[in-house]
Amino acid sequence: MTTNPQPKRVQQTTLRAFLKTHSNHAGSLLKISIALGTFNALLMITSAYLVASSIHLVMFQQADLATITPSLWSLAALILARAVLLGFSQRISAKAALKIKTAMRHTLLKKLTLLGPSYIEQHGHGATLNTLHNGVEALHDYYANYLPSVAYSALIPLAILMVIFPTDWKAGLIFLFTAPLIPFFMILVGHKAEQLNQQRWQQLAVLGNYFFDRVQGLTQLKLFNATKRELKQIAKISDDFRHATLSVLKIAFLSSFALEFLATISVALVAVIIGFRLFFGTLDFATGFVVLLLAPEFYLPLRQLGSHYHAKLEGISAAADMLKILNEPIAGDNNSSRAGLSQLSLERIEQLQIDNLNFYYPDSNEGVKNINLTFSGTGLYAIIGQSGAGKSTLLDCLLGFHPQVVTTIKVDQQQLSQSDISQWQQHIAWIPQQPTLLFNTIKANLVLAKPDATTAQLEAAAKQAGALEFINALPQGFDTHIGEQGEGLSGGQKQRIALARAFLKQAPILVLDEPTAHLDSQTEQLVQTAINQYAKDHLVVVIAHRLNTIEQAKQVLVMKDGSVIEQGDFKGLLNQHGVLFDLVNARSTQND
Ligand SMILES: Nc1ncnc2c1ncn2[C@@H]1O[C@H](COP(=O)(O)OP(=O)(O)OP(=O)(O)O)[C@@H](O)[C@H]1O
């Protein structure tokens, strides 16, 4: 695993275009929200005129309460309408952001599924999780606050200018010339702030990977008494992250201060000029008061744009990570326009073929090479070989985890393409060395394989896997909650639940990695019988370490240095006195 090296600074314009394209998922909601916000601003302008004219009437024309009562009622109605509009506008923009985030997560997960687990392993689980969770969350403020504030910063000042110019063109000119100062300053600090934000985001990815690894290996760290050392390292990385965050905050506070200062100075300038003109009688009170009321409102959207600028920077940094995942090429997919696997049976296959499979890990000579295999649709195939021989890699290729080589697989004479991978995986039940069990009930973990499974089917699968007895002995049976990664169950129990889940799927191909490890001999016998039974009418491919499994296989494939070097039935291979013979002998010696 590597710690997510960030891409070479992805072009900012590309990132902006990417974020803009994704806003299309909720384009109309965003437009409605902005329209409501702008209408709210128009009501604010009307209120300012009403307030100014009411005060003018009372102060300079001695109007009584009855005269200004209709204005006061209108003002109250306007205030109420503005509160409602503001509420709706904010809710709608938050809903739009939620919609975009959901679509984005969906797109990212789809791409990650296509890229396969090897991509996540290379780039780090922590960093990928960070992109999927924190990264996507960082887009919330971008879409809910920053994007609407960009529109408001153009629309609201424009609307105010349009009413101020006919009222008092001199004040209009002051507004017009002071307004660009704020965006100008933002652009000035923007570039540096963007750089710092990207650095901070990289640190967060490093921290994410580091934490993920250490939390997963906490037990080992404790056993090796290495927690203190690791804590020091975590403190160091956290400190780097703290520094990066502080640099971003420093520039954010500084720029906020400068923007507020500029806005305040501009309002003050308008106020002083209005004051002088009122004093010298070159301006009537009502007009002067309207300008004074509208001055802060004129700069408000620009100030808000400044305060949401941080959301934009976060959004851009997060988008760089997402774009990196989405732009990752899925190598070798030159056959994606085919009809797909629709006509392939979900119950049985006749033949599975691997033609000239060569796969190497990135930047490495390790992998599998020159693999040519034919499996019939039924029977048990055992893969054996020393550690590092390439057994897991071969199964990973078969499972479609390395999409670039999936075209070397033929099922019932149909060559697979990358667009077939998710469909292909529905034809396979897979039990890895460490099966994944989720923090949920046993039942929920089992029905992952078959959501519409009946209780009878659940019980039958559990019985087949030798798991029914211990599940029934649990206080709540199938409804017993298990912890994360099967916490609360023994290694063998976890394995049997995973096996039951695989049996429940009734997939035409069952792929297993050391299924009988962690099992006592009685359960092992039971599970072995169940697998043999399953192999009668399904294809079962197993990485076998136990002699018992190897002996019962229809075919044994012996691997060495990434290649299949021997292949045949157990007895025939044993008589050849080749590698299988040596492996079996070595194992018997170990067992003695
Ligand atoms: N992600 C990876 N990146 C680079 N090399 C890898 C990676 N995973 C495995 N390898 C290398 O590929 C070779 C085959 O590994 P593989 O895990 O397939 O062996 P195996 O036969 O399943 O071993 P074991 O029985 O110990 O699980 C090994 O030399 C291993 O070091």
PDBQT file of the ligand as one rigid body, heavy atoms in Angstrom, charges set to zero:
ROOT
HETATM    1  N1  LIG A 601      -0.309  -5.898  -3.939  1.00  0.00    +0.000 N 
HETATM    2  C1  LIG A 601       0.821  -6.448  -4.333  1.00  0.00    +0.000 A 
HETATM    3  N2  LIG A 601       1.790  -5.687  -4.887  1.00  0.00    +0.000 NA
HETATM    4  C2  LIG A 601       2.943  -6.224  -5.312  1.00  0.00    +0.000 A 
HETATM    5  N3  LIG A 601       3.231  -7.529  -5.233  1.00  0.00    +0.000 NA
HETATM    6  C3  LIG A 601       2.319  -8.345  -4.692  1.00  0.00    +0.000 A 
HETATM    7  C4  LIG A 601       1.071  -7.847  -4.196  1.00  0.00    +0.000 A 
HETATM    8  N4  LIG A 601       0.367  -8.893  -3.710  1.00  0.00    +0.000 NA
HETATM    9  C5  LIG A 601       1.130  -9.977  -3.883  1.00  0.00    +0.000 A 
HETATM   10  N5  LIG A 601       2.296  -9.661  -4.467  1.00  0.00    +0.000 N 
HETATM   11  C6  LIG A 601       3.379 -10.567  -4.843  1.00  0.00    +0.000 C 
HETATM   12  O1  LIG A 601       2.892 -11.463  -5.827  1.00  0.00    +0.000 OA
HETATM   13  C7  LIG A 601       3.382 -12.764  -5.598  1.00  0.00    +0.000 C 
HETATM   14  C8  LIG A 601       2.197 -13.738  -5.499  1.00  0.00    +0.000 C 
HETATM   15  O2  LIG A 601       1.482 -13.412  -4.321  1.00  0.00    +0.000 OA
HETATM   16  P1  LIG A 601       0.189 -14.223  -3.883  1.00  0.00    +0.000 P 
HETATM   17  O3  LIG A 601      -0.410 -13.510  -2.724  1.00  0.00    +0.000 OA
HETATM   18  O4  LIG A 601      -0.660 -14.440  -5.067  1.00  0.00    +0.000 OA
HETATM   19  O5  LIG A 601       0.823 -15.597  -3.411  1.00  0.00    +0.000 OA
HETATM   20  P2  LIG A 601       0.111 -16.832  -2.709  1.00  0.00    +0.000 P 
HETATM   21  O6  LIG A 601       0.534 -18.026  -3.433  1.00  0.00    +0.000 OA
HETATM   22  O7  LIG A 601      -1.347 -16.591  -2.585  1.00  0.00    +0.000 OA
HETATM   23  O8  LIG A 601       0.794 -16.741  -1.280  1.00  0.00    +0.000 OA
HETATM   24  P3  LIG A 601       0.183 -17.194   0.153  1.00  0.00    +0.000 P 
HETATM   25  O9  LIG A 601      -0.023 -18.661   0.129  1.00  0.00    +0.000 OA
HETATM   26  O10 LIG A 601       1.273 -16.810   1.092  1.00  0.00    +0.000 OA
HETATM   27  O11 LIG A 601      -1.075 -16.411   0.366  1.00  0.00    +0.000 OA
HETATM   28  C9  LIG A 601       4.194 -12.712  -4.331  1.00  0.00    +0.000 C 
HETATM   29  O12 LIG A 601       5.567 -12.681  -4.689  1.00  0.00    +0.000 OA
HETATM   30  C10 LIG A 601       3.808 -11.435  -3.660  1.00  0.00    +0.000 C 
HETATM   31  O13 LIG A 601       4.897 -10.849  -2.994  1.00  0.00    +0.000 OA
ENDROOT
TORSDOF 0
